Amino acid sequence: MTTSLAGALKHRGKQAVKRLIGYDSRNWLRIRQIEAFTAFLEAANRKSRDVIEISPGWNRYWRAMCPNYRSVDFPDFDICRDRTEEQYSIVIADQVLEHVRRPLAAAANIHAMTKPGGWAMVATPFLFRVHARPHDYNRWTPAGLKQLMVEGGFAEENIQVQGWGNKACARAHIGGPVRPYGVWRDLSNDEEYPLMVWAFAKKV
């Protein structure tokens, strides 16, 4: 048996065992944020509207869900400096704002790219290690992210913010890679330990 065939069989065997025991390969840090974004896009059929994502390049989760989707890739598209000429019903910045040098300018450009009556959907980590892609500048609590969106032009009463995290997830990610949920890990929320923070901001 060749080495490559043996490796493939071993990999398949591991995957089969994981399925049998209910192993969950989703990113533990982002499960609740992705669920919240999904529910938001499903509500009022927002997913069918014109959507643009300011993307770090690898993040194409929302492309599969939204039929009228386009993206611009950060950092080539520098949201601190650049904005599209068109406005969109939904503007998504998922795991981007921690990497921008001038977050207030980025929030203002997100506001400018959002149609009146449309929504900005923003998510960013808080209690998570430095991960430069290509740089890592910022962290916000839920209150801090809300204030950033206000200063970017959104009315405070039209911004919903949430956060999710707990000590177990925080400990698991100290000094290590992003971990899958796995089996029996904790998804309870401790408001004092948000690992992921997100906002839905409506432009009126």
N, C-alpha and C positions, 0 to 999 in steps of 0.2 A: 504494500500500500504506500502510495506516495505521501510525502509530508503534507502537501497541500490538501489532498483528499482526507487525510487523517484530521487535519485542522478543521476542515469544513464539517466533518461528521461530529467532531467534538463541539463545535459551535452550535450545530443543530440540536445536539443532545442537551446542551445547556438551555437553549431557547425553549425546548419542549418541557424541561423540568420547571422553568420559570412560569410557563403557562399553566402547568398543573397546580402549582402552589399559589397561583394568583399574584405573581410578582408584577408590580406596576413600574414600568420603565419611564414614566413621565418625570419631568424635572420637579423635584420636591419643592423647590423654592417658588415655582411659578404656577403650581396647580390652581390655587385659588384665584390668582390674577387672570389666568387664561379662562377659567370658568366664568369669571365676572365679565371679561371682554366678550366671550361667546354669548352669554345671556343678553348683554347690552345690544350686540349686533342683531341677535334674533328678535328682540323686542321691537314692535312696530315695523318689522321687516327692514330694519336699517341696513342689513347686509346687502340688500339689493340696490342701495343708493350708490352714487359715485364716491369711491373710496380712494384715498391716496395714503400710502405708508411711507414715512421717512424711515428708511430701514438701515440697520447696520450691515446689510448685504446678505447675511446668512439667514435672516429672519423672514421667512415667507409663510408663516402659519396662517395668516389671514387671507392670502391669495386664494387658497382652496375654498374658502368660505364665501368670498365676495365676488360675484360674477363681473362687476364693473369696477375692477381693481387696477391700479397702477402703482408703481413705487419709484422712489428716487433714493439712491444709495448714499448714505453718509459714510465717510467724510467727503467723497467727491462732490456731493451736493451738501454744502455747508449750511445747515439750517440757521446758523448764527448770522449768515450773510445773504443766503439765497432764499428765494421764495418763488413759487410757480406763478405764472401770470393768471392762470385759472384758479377759481375757488372750488372747494369740494364740500359735499355734505358731511363726509367723515374724513378727518385727518388723524392718522394713527402715528404716534411716536412711541414705539415699544422698545425699551432698553436702549435708548439713544441719549437722553438728556444728561445722564451722568458723564458722558464723553465729550460734551461741548464746552468750549472755553468761555462762552458768553451766554449763559442760560436765559437771561432776561431777553436778549435779542432773539434767541431761538423761540421763546414763548410768544413774543410779539409777531414773529413770522408765521408761527403756527396759527395764531389768531387771524392774521391777514389772509392765510390760505383757506380758512374756513368760511363757507357760505353763511350768510345770515340765516338763522334757524338750524344751522348744522352743528356738529359736535367735534370736539377734539378729544381723543382718547390717548392718554399718556401713562406710561408705566416705567418705573425706574427702581433699582434696588436701594435699600437703606443700609441694613446690617449685612453687608457682603464685602468680601475682600476686594482689594484693588485689582482691576482687570483692564489694562490699557488696550483699547482698540480704536484708534492708536494711542489715546490718552484717557485718563480717568481723573476727572476734576471734582465731581459734585456728589452730594448725598442730601436727601430731604426726608424729613418726617412727613406724615400726612398733612399736618398744618403748614409745614414749609412748602410743600408742593402746591397746596391751595393758594398760598400767598404768591408764589411764582406765577401761577396762572392769572391771578388778579392783576398783578403788575404787568403781565403780558397783554391785558386788554379785556379779559373775560370778567363779567360781573360776578361778585362773590356769591350771590344768591343762586347763580346758575352753574355752580361747580359742586360736584359730588366727589369726595375723596374717600379712599379706603386704604387699609393696609393689612397685611397678614404676616404672621410669623410666630415663633415660639422658641423657647430656650433650646429644646432638643434639636430643632433644625439649625439654629445658630451654631450650636456646638459642633454639629456634624460637618459644617462647612468651614470651620476654622482650619486654615492651613491645608485644605484639600480641594479636590475638584468639585464641580457641581454633581450632586448625588441624585440618583433616581429615588422615587418614593419607596420602591421596594415592597416590603410586606410589613404590615402592622406599624407603620410609622405614624407619628402624631400630626394630625391636621387641625388640631385645636388652635385658636388664635389667642395670643397674649398681646394686648395693645401696647405693652411696654417694650416689646421686642419685634417690631415690624422688620421683616427681611425684604419684603416687596411692598411698594407703595404705588397707587394708581389714582388717576382722576378722570372724570368725565366732565367736560366743560362745554356748555352750550353758548353759542354766539347769537345774541339777539339784536 
